[in-house]
Amino acid sequence: MVATGRTALPAGMLESLRAIPGTRILPDEPLAAHISLGVGGPADVFCGVADEPALRAVLDLLAARGVPRLLLGRGTNLVPADEGFRGAVIRLEGAFGAVAVNGPAVEAGAGAALAALVERAMARDLGGLEFTTGIPGVVGGSLAGNAGTATASLGEAVERVDLAFPGGPARAATAAELAFGYRSSRLTATGGVIIRARFRLVPRPRAEVAARVRGFTDKRRTQPLTLPNVGCIFKNPPGESAGRLIDAAGLKGARAGGLEVSDRHANFMVNRGGARAADVRELIARVRAAVRNTAGVTLEPEVVLLDERGGREGGAC
Ligand SMILES: Cc1cc2nc3c(=O)[nH]c(=O)nc-3n(C[C@H](O)[C@H](O)[C@H](O)COP(=O)(O)OP(=O)(O)OC[C@H]3O[C@@H](n4cnc5c(N)ncnc54)[C@H](O)[C@@H]3O)c2cc1C
């Protein structure tokens, strides 16, 4: 390994990555620019990959040289460390944004926005994914954490997930194999990279789909969407609302550095300017302690907190 300041990539790694057609290689890229909360230090290297051959070549190269990798969707459920990430951050771009409606199903690349699936289905008088309205992620990142609402989640609608692995062929996994649960799945444990998925749709007139989309949009009025945030910080405990418990503990408006518990929706934390990952960890610890004291409930983070070596806390297990 050649250690130049913070970077500890094997010698010649950047050149080898750049030589792969369909890659966009950015050394020392600040992750804050790619994370909805606007926090996170630099990744040793950020690799945008435009298609499956490029992804396969990047995965093989990183595995062969022992370089850790982190898959990034839209970064709307992730809080990287202030120290950044020692390894390669991969984002699926280009052809991974493809969406095609085939019969009563929609096939989408892992880089496609959930909103694009709803729109494309609606144009064919198909629905079934309207519950994802307002979830700002892409297919890969959203499936990994089984994104959804209180009553529906992506795992219930998915028929098939195609996964890529270093050093081997892609393989399809069924929803049953991936054991989707409340904001959880076995996807991370498989070590695979989601490249594509197929979701079941239901026949529904487009006016009805549009009305449902409006309904789900309205429900988000309480969310502090004008400030950088990362969605709900905590999972809802069974039969309870994390936001209600945090509010009851008197924590709306509580601050750590530039981060604040939203006064609109207590399960959101907003970046008022200059927030750091350390502030997120501090405020999470304070909120958990307070809710444990007032309600006897231990809140579990829904957001994924990363350390610079890729160690994870919270999110999908
Ligand atoms: C305003 C707002 C509202 C939100 N509302 C909701 C909501 O109602 N319901 C909900 O569930 N969530 C919600 N979220 C959280 C977040 O949007 C979802 O969890 C979203 O699905 C994450 O998608 P992403 O593309 O941003 O994933 P990222 O945050 O980039 O990644 C999430 C996880 O997936 C992994 N990953 C990414 N791509 C791949 C891949 N191709 N293969 C394997 N693993 C991969 C990452 O390593 C990470 O562990 C909200 C967030 C915001 C900011």
PDBQT file of the ligand as one rigid body, heavy atoms in Angstrom, charges set to zero:
ROOT
HETATM    1  C1  LIG A 401     -36.759  13.502   2.886  1.00  0.00    +0.000 C 
HETATM    2  C2  LIG A 401     -36.567  12.009   3.067  1.00  0.00    +0.000 A 
HETATM    3  C3  LIG A 401     -37.670  11.194   3.212  1.00  0.00    +0.000 A 
HETATM    4  C4  LIG A 401     -37.498   9.812   3.384  1.00  0.00    +0.000 A 
HETATM    5  N1  LIG A 401     -38.602   9.027   3.537  1.00  0.00    +0.000 NA
HETATM    6  C5  LIG A 401     -38.452   7.690   3.687  1.00  0.00    +0.000 A 
HETATM    7  C6  LIG A 401     -39.583   6.848   3.838  1.00  0.00    +0.000 A 
HETATM    8  O1  LIG A 401     -40.739   7.280   3.839  1.00  0.00    +0.000 OA
HETATM    9  N2  LIG A 401     -39.380   5.515   3.970  1.00  0.00    +0.000 N 
HETATM   10  C7  LIG A 401     -38.119   4.980   3.960  1.00  0.00    +0.000 A 
HETATM   11  O2  LIG A 401     -37.991   3.747   4.077  1.00  0.00    +0.000 OA
HETATM   12  N3  LIG A 401     -37.026   5.757   3.834  1.00  0.00    +0.000 NA
HETATM   13  C8  LIG A 401     -37.162   7.093   3.702  1.00  0.00    +0.000 A 
HETATM   14  N4  LIG A 401     -36.050   7.890   3.570  1.00  0.00    +0.000 N 
HETATM   15  C9  LIG A 401     -34.705   7.307   3.660  1.00  0.00    +0.000 C 
HETATM   16  C10 LIG A 401     -34.116   6.950   2.299  1.00  0.00    +0.000 C 
HETATM   17  O3  LIG A 401     -34.585   7.815   1.291  1.00  0.00    +0.000 OA
HETATM   18  C11 LIG A 401     -34.446   5.542   1.892  1.00  0.00    +0.000 C 
HETATM   19  O4  LIG A 401     -33.956   4.612   2.815  1.00  0.00    +0.000 OA
HETATM   20  C12 LIG A 401     -33.883   5.266   0.487  1.00  0.00    +0.000 C 
HETATM   21  O5  LIG A 401     -34.532   4.185   0.026  1.00  0.00    +0.000 OA
HETATM   22  C13 LIG A 401     -32.379   5.095   0.461  1.00  0.00    +0.000 C 
HETATM   23  O6  LIG A 401     -31.996   5.083  -0.899  1.00  0.00    +0.000 OA
HETATM   24  P1  LIG A 401     -30.606   5.675  -1.389  1.00  0.00    +0.000 P 
HETATM   25  O7  LIG A 401     -30.531   5.420  -2.834  1.00  0.00    +0.000 OA
HETATM   26  O8  LIG A 401     -30.445   7.071  -0.949  1.00  0.00    +0.000 OA
HETATM   27  O9  LIG A 401     -29.604   4.715  -0.602  1.00  0.00    +0.000 OA
HETATM   28  P2  LIG A 401     -28.243   5.093   0.128  1.00  0.00    +0.000 P 
HETATM   29  O10 LIG A 401     -28.565   5.925   1.342  1.00  0.00    +0.000 OA
HETATM   30  O11 LIG A 401     -27.268   5.633  -0.815  1.00  0.00    +0.000 OA
HETATM   31  O12 LIG A 401     -27.784   3.647   0.605  1.00  0.00    +0.000 OA
HETATM   32  C14 LIG A 401     -28.557   2.901   1.532  1.00  0.00    +0.000 C 
HETATM   33  C15 LIG A 401     -27.899   1.538   1.744  1.00  0.00    +0.000 C 
HETATM   34  O13 LIG A 401     -27.952   0.785   0.559  1.00  0.00    +0.000 OA
HETATM   35  C16 LIG A 401     -26.641   0.334   0.185  1.00  0.00    +0.000 C 
HETATM   36  N5  LIG A 401     -26.634   0.307  -1.296  1.00  0.00    +0.000 N 
HETATM   37  C17 LIG A 401     -26.794   1.346  -2.144  1.00  0.00    +0.000 A 
HETATM   38  N6  LIG A 401     -26.797   0.920  -3.414  1.00  0.00    +0.000 NA
HETATM   39  C18 LIG A 401     -26.628  -0.416  -3.365  1.00  0.00    +0.000 A 
HETATM   40  C19 LIG A 401     -26.538  -1.437  -4.361  1.00  0.00    +0.000 A 
HETATM   41  N7  LIG A 401     -26.634  -1.154  -5.687  1.00  0.00    +0.000 N 
HETATM   42  N8  LIG A 401     -26.333  -2.725  -3.966  1.00  0.00    +0.000 NA
HETATM   43  C20 LIG A 401     -26.245  -3.034  -2.648  1.00  0.00    +0.000 A 
HETATM   44  N9  LIG A 401     -26.333  -2.113  -1.656  1.00  0.00    +0.000 NA
HETATM   45  C21 LIG A 401     -26.519  -0.824  -2.016  1.00  0.00    +0.000 A 
HETATM   46  C22 LIG A 401     -25.718   1.353   0.788  1.00  0.00    +0.000 C 
HETATM   47  O14 LIG A 401     -24.397   0.847   0.952  1.00  0.00    +0.000 OA
HETATM   48  C23 LIG A 401     -26.412   1.626   2.101  1.00  0.00    +0.000 C 
HETATM   49  O15 LIG A 401     -26.135   0.611   3.041  1.00  0.00    +0.000 OA
HETATM   50  C24 LIG A 401     -36.197   9.269   3.406  1.00  0.00    +0.000 A 
HETATM   51  C25 LIG A 401     -35.083  10.100   3.240  1.00  0.00    +0.000 A 
HETATM   52  C26 LIG A 401     -35.263  11.462   3.075  1.00  0.00    +0.000 A 
HETATM   53  C27 LIG A 401     -34.051  12.344   2.899  1.00  0.00    +0.000 C 
ENDROOT
TORSDOF 0
